[in-house]
Amino acid sequence: KDYYSILKALGITNRSPVETEITLMDTWLKTYGFSIAIIQEACTRTVLQTGQASFQYTDKILEGWKKKQVKTLEDIQA
């Protein structure tokens, strides 16, 4: 369910996630511990910046937020 929420946030609705995408999403959810809301925010920013779905771009955003110890949407706004 989480995978499909993330795919949808990136504008991908017509297919299932492939293995490399699942690996990245597991990193975001389990290793980084981000909520779906935070991941969706990163996905939204990805699409606005690049005009397309890019797991690599989203990963860079989330990696940066992890380094800055972002925990909530409020932390992102700050």
Buried (B, 14 or more C-beta within 10 A) or exposed (E): EEBEBBBEBBEBEEEEBEEEBEEBBEBBBEEBEBBBEBBBBBBBBBBEEEEEBBBEBBBEBBBEBBEEEBEEEEEBEE
